[in-house]
């Protein structure tokens, strides 16, 4: 996900995306702990997407 894709989204849409990404992050952590995680790069992608969304939310609040 690129920051440009997030620019057109409303705060509610961003919050919804944030909730979904946090759920995915939670599931990825469980997969890693149980040895079932196949795409290890996805953990990094999700973490960075969460950071991008939080940054956009903070920028819109200021």
PDB file of N, CA, C and O in Angstrom:
ATOM      1  N   UNK A   1       0.851  -1.171   0.000  1.00  0.00           N
ATOM      2  CA  UNK A   1       0.000   0.000   0.000  1.00  0.00           C
ATOM      3  C   UNK A   1       0.899   1.236   0.000  1.00  0.00           C
ATOM      4  O   UNK A   1       1.872   1.325   0.749  1.00  0.00           O
ATOM      5  N   UNK A   2       0.550   2.162  -0.843  1.00  0.00           N
ATOM      6  CA  UNK A   2       1.324   3.398  -0.927  1.00  0.00           C
ATOM      7  C   UNK A   2       0.588   4.517  -0.212  1.00  0.00           C
ATOM      8  O   UNK A   2      -0.631   4.467  -0.050  1.00  0.00           O
ATOM      9  N   UNK A   3       1.328   5.514   0.211  1.00  0.00           N
ATOM     10  CA  UNK A   3       0.730   6.652   0.908  1.00  0.00           C
ATOM     11  C   UNK A   3      -0.243   7.397  -0.005  1.00  0.00           C
ATOM     12  O   UNK A   3      -1.218   7.982   0.468  1.00  0.00           O
ATOM     13  N   UNK A   4       0.021   7.376  -1.307  1.00  0.00           N
ATOM     14  CA  UNK A   4      -0.866   8.046  -2.258  1.00  0.00           C
ATOM     15  C   UNK A   4      -2.254   7.429  -2.249  1.00  0.00           C
ATOM     16  O   UNK A   4      -3.246   8.130  -2.447  1.00  0.00           O
ATOM     17  N   UNK A   5      -2.335   6.119  -2.019  1.00  0.00           N
ATOM     18  CA  UNK A   5      -3.619   5.433  -1.978  1.00  0.00           C
ATOM     19  C   UNK A   5      -4.433   5.870  -0.759  1.00  0.00           C
ATOM     20  O   UNK A   5      -5.663   5.831  -0.783  1.00  0.00           O
ATOM     21  N   UNK A   6      -3.755   6.278   0.285  1.00  0.00           N
ATOM     22  CA  UNK A   6      -4.429   6.651   1.526  1.00  0.00           C
ATOM     23  C   UNK A   6      -4.925   8.091   1.516  1.00  0.00           C
ATOM     24  O   UNK A   6      -5.796   8.449   2.309  1.00  0.00           O
ATOM     25  N   UNK A   7      -4.386   8.915   0.636  1.00  0.00           N
ATOM     26  CA  UNK A   7      -4.733  10.332   0.634  1.00  0.00           C
ATOM     27  C   UNK A   7      -6.225  10.577   0.379  1.00  0.00           C
ATOM     28  O   UNK A   7      -6.804  11.499   0.954  1.00  0.00           O
ATOM     29  N   UNK A   8      -6.841   9.776  -0.462  1.00  0.00           N
ATOM     30  CA  UNK A   8      -8.236   9.984  -0.809  1.00  0.00           C
ATOM     31  C   UNK A   8      -9.221   9.390   0.181  1.00  0.00           C
ATOM     32  O   UNK A   8     -10.431   9.534   0.003  1.00  0.00           O
ATOM     33  N   UNK A   9      -8.742   8.737   1.203  1.00  0.00           N
ATOM     34  CA  UNK A   9      -9.611   8.046   2.162  1.00  0.00           C
ATOM     35  C   UNK A   9     -10.036   8.993   3.289  1.00  0.00           C
ATOM     36  O   UNK A   9      -9.306   9.912   3.661  1.00  0.00           O
ATOM     37  N   UNK A  10     -11.227   8.744   3.817  1.00  0.00           N
ATOM     38  CA  UNK A  10     -11.697   9.511   4.962  1.00  0.00           C
ATOM     39  C   UNK A  10     -11.109   8.920   6.236  1.00  0.00           C
ATOM     40  O   UNK A  10     -10.535   7.831   6.213  1.00  0.00           O
ATOM     41  N   UNK A  11     -11.250   9.632   7.340  1.00  0.00           N
ATOM     42  CA  UNK A  11     -10.714   9.164   8.617  1.00  0.00           C
ATOM     43  C   UNK A  11     -11.385   7.853   9.036  1.00  0.00           C
ATOM     44  O   UNK A  11     -10.730   6.969   9.587  1.00  0.00           O
ATOM     45  N   UNK A  12     -12.692   7.729   8.774  1.00  0.00           N
ATOM     46  CA  UNK A  12     -13.396   6.492   9.134  1.00  0.00           C
ATOM     47  C   UNK A  12     -12.896   5.304   8.321  1.00  0.00           C
ATOM     48  O   UNK A  12     -12.758   4.200   8.847  1.00  0.00           O
ATOM     49  N   UNK A  13     -12.625   5.531   7.042  1.00  0.00           N
ATOM     50  CA  UNK A  13     -12.097   4.454   6.201  1.00  0.00           C
ATOM     51  C   UNK A  13     -10.710   4.033   6.686  1.00  0.00           C
ATOM     52  O   UNK A  13     -10.389   2.845   6.725  1.00  0.00           O
ATOM     53  N   UNK A  14      -9.899   5.018   7.052  1.00  0.00           N
ATOM     54  CA  UNK A  14      -8.551   4.712   7.545  1.00  0.00           C
ATOM     55  C   UNK A  14      -8.616   3.924   8.849  1.00  0.00           C
ATOM     56  O   UNK A  14      -7.843   2.988   9.054  1.00  0.00           O
ATOM     57  N   UNK A  15      -9.536   4.303   9.725  1.00  0.00           N
ATOM     58  CA  UNK A  15      -9.676   3.581  10.993  1.00  0.00           C
ATOM     59  C   UNK A  15     -10.125   2.150  10.754  1.00  0.00           C
ATOM     60  O   UNK A  15      -9.667   1.233  11.436  1.00  0.00           O
ATOM     61  N   UNK A  16     -11.013   1.951   9.795  1.00  0.00           N
ATOM     62  CA  UNK A  16     -11.450   0.601   9.445  1.00  0.00           C
ATOM     63  C   UNK A  16     -10.313  -0.235   8.900  1.00  0.00           C
ATOM     64  O   UNK A  16     -10.171  -1.407   9.247  1.00  0.00           O
ATOM     65  N   UNK A  17      -9.501   0.368   8.045  1.00  0.00           N
ATOM     66  CA  UNK A  17      -8.339  -0.330   7.505  1.00  0.00           C
ATOM     67  C   UNK A  17      -7.355  -0.674   8.614  1.00  0.00           C
ATOM     68  O   UNK A  17      -6.741  -1.741   8.603  1.00  0.00           O
ATOM     69  N   UNK A  18      -7.209   0.238   9.571  1.00  0.00           N
ATOM     70  CA  UNK A  18      -6.294   0.026  10.686  1.00  0.00           C
ATOM     71  C   UNK A  18      -6.736  -1.177  11.517  1.00  0.00           C
ATOM     72  O   UNK A  18      -5.909  -1.997  11.917  1.00  0.00           O
ATOM     73  N   UNK A  19      -8.024  -1.282  11.772  1.00  0.00           N
ATOM     74  CA  UNK A  19      -8.553  -2.416  12.542  1.00  0.00           C
ATOM     75  C   UNK A  19      -8.271  -3.729  11.810  1.00  0.00           C
ATOM     76  O   UNK A  19      -7.847  -4.709  12.424  1.00  0.00           O
ATOM     77  N   UNK A  20      -8.507  -3.745  10.499  1.00  0.00           N
ATOM     78  CA  UNK A  20      -8.267  -4.956   9.712  1.00  0.00           C
ATOM     79  C   UNK A  20      -6.790  -5.347   9.718  1.00  0.00           C
ATOM     80  O   UNK A  20      -6.456  -6.525   9.842  1.00  0.00           O
ATOM     81  N   UNK A  21      -5.911  -4.361   9.584  1.00  0.00           N
ATOM     82  CA  UNK A  21      -4.479  -4.658   9.580  1.00  0.00           C
ATOM     83  C   UNK A  21      -4.012  -5.160  10.940  1.00  0.00           C
ATOM     84  O   UNK A  21      -3.147  -6.033  11.012  1.00  0.00           O
ATOM     85  N   UNK A  22      -4.573  -4.621  12.018  1.00  0.00           N
ATOM     86  CA  UNK A  22      -4.193  -5.102  13.353  1.00  0.00           C
ATOM     87  C   UNK A  22      -4.639  -6.543  13.556  1.00  0.00           C
ATOM     88  O   UNK A  22      -3.933  -7.328  14.189  1.00  0.00           O
ATOM     89  N   UNK A  23      -5.816  -6.899  13.020  1.00  0.00           N
ATOM     90  CA  UNK A  23      -6.277  -8.291  13.089  1.00  0.00           C
ATOM     91  C   UNK A  23      -5.342  -9.203  12.312  1.00  0.00           C
ATOM     92  O   UNK A  23      -4.996 -10.294  12.766  1.00  0.00           O
ATOM     93  N   UNK A  24      -4.937  -8.739  11.130  1.00  0.00           N
ATOM     94  CA  UNK A  24      -4.018  -9.533  10.317  1.00  0.00           C
ATOM     95  C   UNK A  24      -2.675  -9.692  11.017  1.00  0.00           C
ATOM     96  O   UNK A  24      -2.080 -10.770  10.991  1.00  0.00           O
ATOM     97  N   UNK A  25      -2.202  -8.625  11.638  1.00  0.00           N
ATOM     98  CA  UNK A  25      -0.934  -8.684  12.364  1.00  0.00           C
ATOM     99  C   UNK A  25      -1.016  -9.697  13.505  1.00  0.00           C
ATOM    100  O   UNK A  25      -0.075 -10.456  13.739  1.00  0.00           O
ATOM    101  N   UNK A  26      -2.141  -9.702  14.209  1.00  0.00           N
ATOM    102  CA  UNK A  26      -2.355 -10.644  15.301  1.00  0.00           C
ATOM    103  C   UNK A  26      -2.293 -12.084  14.779  1.00  0.00           C
ATOM    104  O   UNK A  26      -1.640 -12.940  15.374  1.00  0.00           O
ATOM    105  N   UNK A  27      -2.978 -12.336  13.665  1.00  0.00           N
ATOM    106  CA  UNK A  27      -2.982 -13.680  13.082  1.00  0.00           C
ATOM    107  C   UNK A  27      -1.597 -14.085  12.598  1.00  0.00           C
ATOM    108  O   UNK A  27      -1.205 -15.243  12.737  1.00  0.00           O
ATOM    109  N   UNK A  28      -0.855 -13.137  12.032  1.00  0.00           N
ATOM    110  CA  UNK A  28       0.495 -13.444  11.568  1.00  0.00           C
ATOM    111  C   UNK A  28       1.414 -13.804  12.731  1.00  0.00           C
ATOM    112  O   UNK A  28       2.274 -14.675  12.604  1.00  0.00           O
ATOM    113  N   UNK A  29       1.229 -13.130  13.860  1.00  0.00           N
ATOM    114  CA  UNK A  29       2.049 -13.459  15.041  1.00  0.00           C
ATOM    115  C   UNK A  29       1.773 -14.883  15.508  1.00  0.00           C
ATOM    116  O   UNK A  29       2.696 -15.604  15.886  1.00  0.00           O
ATOM    117  N   UNK A  30       0.505 -15.291  15.483  1.00  0.00           N
ATOM    118  CA  UNK A  30       0.166 -16.658  15.874  1.00  0.00           C
ATOM    119  C   UNK A  30       0.753 -17.672  14.893  1.00  0.00           C
ATOM    120  O   UNK A  30       1.261 -18.716  15.302  1.00  0.00           O
ATOM    121  N   UNK A  31       0.680 -17.363  13.609  1.00  0.00           N
ATOM    122  CA  UNK A  31       1.253 -18.257  12.610  1.00  0.00           C
ATOM    123  C   UNK A  31       2.757 -18.397  12.804  1.00  0.00           C
ATOM    124  O   UNK A  31       3.309 -19.489  12.664  1.00  0.00           O
ATOM    125  N   UNK A  32       3.415 -17.294  13.124  1.00  0.00           N
ATOM    126  CA  UNK A  32       4.858 -17.341  13.338  1.00  0.00           C
ATOM    127  C   UNK A  32       5.196 -18.195  14.555  1.00  0.00           C
ATOM    128  O   UNK A  32       6.131 -18.995  14.521  1.00  0.00           O
ATOM    129  N   UNK A  33       4.429 -18.019  15.628  1.00  0.00           N
ATOM    130  CA  UNK A  33       4.697 -18.765  16.858  1.00  0.00           C
ATOM    131  C   UNK A  33       4.476 -20.261  16.670  1.00  0.00           C
ATOM    132  O   UNK A  33       5.172 -21.071  17.283  1.00  0.00           O
ATOM    133  N   UNK A  34       3.521 -20.633  15.836  1.00  0.00           N
ATOM    134  CA  UNK A  34       3.222 -22.052  15.641  1.00  0.00           C
ATOM    135  C   UNK A  34       4.001 -22.651  14.469  1.00  0.00           C
ATOM    136  O   UNK A  34       3.847 -23.833  14.163  1.00  0.00           O
ATOM    137  N   UNK A  35       4.830 -21.849  13.816  1.00  0.00           N
ATOM    138  CA  UNK A  35       5.655 -22.350  12.723  1.00  0.00           C
ATOM    139  C   UNK A  35       4.916 -22.500  11.412  1.00  0.00           C
ATOM    140  O   UNK A  35       5.396 -23.201  10.522  1.00  0.00           O
ATOM    141  N   UNK A  36       3.761 -21.866  11.260  1.00  0.00           N
ATOM    142  CA  UNK A  36       2.972 -22.002  10.034  1.00  0.00           C
ATOM    143  C   UNK A  36       3.115 -20.802   9.099  1.00  0.00           C
ATOM    144  O   UNK A  36       2.496 -20.775   8.035  1.00  0.00           O
ATOM    145  N   UNK A  37       3.908 -19.827   9.474  1.00  0.00           N
ATOM    146  CA  UNK A  37       4.043 -18.611   8.668  1.00  0.00           C
ATOM    147  C   UNK A  37       4.894 -18.905   7.441  1.00  0.00           C
ATOM    148  O   UNK A  37       6.048 -19.317   7.559  1.00  0.00           O
ATOM    149  N   UNK A  38       4.310 -18.689   6.252  1.00  0.00           N
ATOM    150  CA  UNK A  38       5.030 -18.949   5.009  1.00  0.00           C
ATOM    151  C   UNK A  38       5.632 -17.675   4.432  1.00  0.00           C
ATOM    152  O   UNK A  38       6.776 -17.677   3.978  1.00  0.00           O
ATOM    153  N   UNK A  39       4.870 -16.593   4.449  1.00  0.00           N
ATOM    154  CA  UNK A  39       5.344 -15.338   3.859  1.00  0.00           C
ATOM    155  C   UNK A  39       5.816 -14.419   4.992  1.00  0.00           C
ATOM    156  O   UNK A  39       5.037 -13.638   5.538  1.00  0.00           O
ATOM    157  N   UNK A  40       7.080 -14.526   5.326  1.00  0.00           N
ATOM    158  CA  UNK A  40       7.615 -13.748   6.447  1.00  0.00           C
ATOM    159  C   UNK A  40       7.679 -12.261   6.132  1.00  0.00           C
ATOM    160  O   UNK A  40       7.660 -11.437   7.046  1.00  0.00           O
ATOM    161  N   UNK A  41       7.755 -11.908   4.864  1.00  0.00           N
ATOM    162  CA  UNK A  41       7.823 -10.497   4.478  1.00  0.00           C
ATOM    163  C   UNK A  41       6.503  -9.786   4.759  1.00  0.00           C
ATOM    164  O   UNK A  41       6.479  -8.564   4.907  1.00  0.00           O
ATOM    165  N   UNK A  42       5.410 -10.535   4.832  1.00  0.00           N
ATOM    166  CA  UNK A  42       4.097  -9.927   5.068  1.00  0.00           C
ATOM    167  C   UNK A  42       4.039  -9.259   6.438  1.00  0.00           C
ATOM    168  O   UNK A  42       3.339  -8.260   6.603  1.00  0.00           O
ATOM    169  N   UNK A  43       4.761  -9.788   7.419  1.00  0.00           N
ATOM    170  CA  UNK A  43       4.793  -9.199   8.760  1.00  0.00           C
ATOM    171  C   UNK A  43       5.318  -7.766   8.667  1.00  0.00           C
ATOM    172  O   UNK A  43       4.757  -6.849   9.267  1.00  0.00           O
ATOM    173  N   UNK A  44       6.373  -7.591   7.926  1.00  0.00           N
ATOM    174  CA  UNK A  44       6.975  -6.265   7.761  1.00  0.00           C
ATOM    175  C   UNK A  44       6.042  -5.324   6.997  1.00  0.00           C
ATOM    176  O   UNK A  44       5.898  -4.156   7.356  1.00  0.00           O
ATOM    177  N   UNK A  45       5.416  -5.838   5.947  1.00  0.00           N
ATOM    178  CA  UNK A  45       4.488  -5.028   5.152  1.00  0.00           C
ATOM    179  C   UNK A  45       3.331  -4.524   6.011  1.00  0.00           C
ATOM    180  O   UNK A  45       2.973  -3.348   5.951  1.00  0.00           O
ATOM    181  N   UNK A  46       2.755  -5.407   6.801  1.00  0.00           N
ATOM    182  CA  UNK A  46       1.609  -5.037   7.632  1.00  0.00           C
ATOM    183  C   UNK A  46       2.024  -3.998   8.658  1.00  0.00           C
ATOM    184  O   UNK A  46       1.307  -3.023   8.882  1.00  0.00           O
ATOM    185  N   UNK A  47       3.182  -4.202   9.287  1.00  0.00           N
ATOM    186  CA  UNK A  47       3.659  -3.250  10.290  1.00  0.00           C
ATOM    187  C   UNK A  47       3.849  -1.859   9.682  1.00  0.00           C
ATOM    188  O   UNK A  47       3.497  -0.855  10.300  1.00  0.00           O
ATOM    189  N   UNK A  48       4.399  -1.804   8.488  1.00  0.00           N
ATOM    190  CA  UNK A  48       4.630  -0.518   7.836  1.00  0.00           C
ATOM    191  C   UNK A  48       3.327   0.124   7.365  1.00  0.00           C
ATOM    192  O   UNK A  48       3.183   1.345   7.407  1.00  0.00           O
ATOM    193  N   UNK A  49       2.378  -0.700   6.916  1.00  0.00           N
ATOM    194  CA  UNK A  49       1.075  -0.159   6.512  1.00  0.00           C
ATOM    195  C   UNK A  49       0.350   0.441   7.712  1.00  0.00           C
ATOM    196  O   UNK A  49      -0.299   1.480   7.594  1.00  0.00           O
ATOM    197  N   UNK A  50       0.460  -0.210   8.862  1.00  0.00           N
ATOM    198  CA  UNK A  50      -0.145   0.321  10.088  1.00  0.00           C
ATOM    199  C   UNK A  50       0.481   1.675  10.416  1.00  0.00           C
ATOM    200  O   UNK A  50      -0.222   2.619  10.777  1.00  0.00           O
ATOM    201  N   UNK A  51       1.789   1.764  10.291  1.00  0.00           N
ATOM    202  CA  UNK A  51       2.482   3.027  10.580  1.00  0.00           C
ATOM    203  C   UNK A  51       2.043   4.125   9.605  1.00  0.00           C
ATOM    204  O   UNK A  51       1.859   5.273  10.008  1.00  0.00           O
ATOM    205  N   UNK A  52       1.876   3.773   8.321  1.00  0.00           N
ATOM    206  CA  UNK A  52       1.430   4.762   7.332  1.00  0.00           C
ATOM    207  C   UNK A  52       0.050   5.299   7.677  1.00  0.00           C
ATOM    208  O   UNK A  52      -0.195   6.503   7.605  1.00  0.00           O
ATOM    209  N   UNK A  53      -0.854   4.394   8.053  1.00  0.00           N
ATOM    210  CA  UNK A  53      -2.223   4.809   8.366  1.00  0.00           C
ATOM    211  C   UNK A  53      -2.233   5.680   9.602  1.00  0.00           C
ATOM    212  O   UNK A  53      -2.922   6.700   9.637  1.00  0.00           O
ATOM    213  N   UNK A  54      -1.478   5.295  10.620  1.00  0.00           N
ATOM    214  CA  UNK A  54      -1.417   6.107  11.835  1.00  0.00           C
ATOM    215  C   UNK A  54      -0.858   7.497  11.550  1.00  0.00           C
ATOM    216  O   UNK A  54      -1.319   8.487  12.118  1.00  0.00           O
ATOM    217  N   UNK A  55       0.142   7.567  10.664  1.00  0.00           N
ATOM    218  CA  UNK A  55       0.725   8.843  10.296  1.00  0.00           C
ATOM    219  C   UNK A  55      -0.313   9.725   9.595  1.00  0.00           C
ATOM    220  O   UNK A  55      -0.405  10.922   9.866  1.00  0.00           O
ATOM    221  N   UNK A  56      -1.088   9.122   8.696  1.00  0.00           N
ATOM    222  CA  UNK A  56      -2.125   9.887   7.984  1.00  0.00           C
ATOM    223  C   UNK A  56      -3.201  10.370   8.941  1.00  0.00           C
ATOM    224  O   UNK A  56      -3.688  11.493   8.805  1.00  0.00           O
ATOM    225  N   UNK A  57      -3.580   9.545   9.905  1.00  0.00           N
ATOM    226  CA  UNK A  57      -4.589   9.933  10.883  1.00  0.00           C
ATOM    227  C   UNK A  57      -4.085  11.082  11.763  1.00  0.00           C
ATOM    228  O   UNK A  57      -4.834  12.012  12.061  1.00  0.00           O
ATOM    229  N   UNK A  58      -2.824  11.014  12.175  1.00  0.00           N
ATOM    230  CA  UNK A  58      -2.256  12.084  12.988  1.00  0.00           C
ATOM    231  C   UNK A  58      -2.120  13.377  12.205  1.00  0.00           C
ATOM    232  O   UNK A  58      -2.320  14.462  12.752  1.00  0.00           O
ATOM    233  N   UNK A  59      -1.782  13.269  10.931  1.00  0.00           N
ATOM    234  CA  UNK A  59      -1.623  14.466  10.094  1.00  0.00           C
ATOM    235  C   UNK A  59      -2.974  15.144   9.875  1.00  0.00           C
ATOM    236  O   UNK A  59      -3.053  16.371   9.824  1.00  0.00           O
ATOM    237  N   UNK A  60      -4.034  14.347   9.744  1.00  0.00           N
ATOM    238  CA  UNK A  60      -5.351  14.929   9.509  1.00  0.00           C
ATOM    239  C   UNK A  60      -5.934  15.534  10.793  1.00  0.00           C
ATOM    240  O   UNK A  60      -6.777  16.429  10.737  1.00  0.00           O
ATOM    241  N   UNK A  61      -5.476  15.036  11.947  1.00  0.00           N
ATOM    242  CA  UNK A  61      -5.966  15.549  13.227  1.00  0.00           C
ATOM    243  C   UNK A  61      -5.320  16.888  13.567  1.00  0.00           C
ATOM    244  O   UNK A  61      -5.912  17.708  14.269  1.00  0.00           O
ATOM    245  N   UNK A  62      -4.119  17.104  13.074  1.00  0.00           N
ATOM    246  CA  UNK A  62      -3.397  18.346  13.407  1.00  0.00           C
ATOM    247  C   UNK A  62      -3.851  19.518  12.580  1.00  0.00           C
ATOM    248  O   UNK A  62      -3.339  20.626  12.745  1.00  0.00           O
TER     249      UNK A  62
END
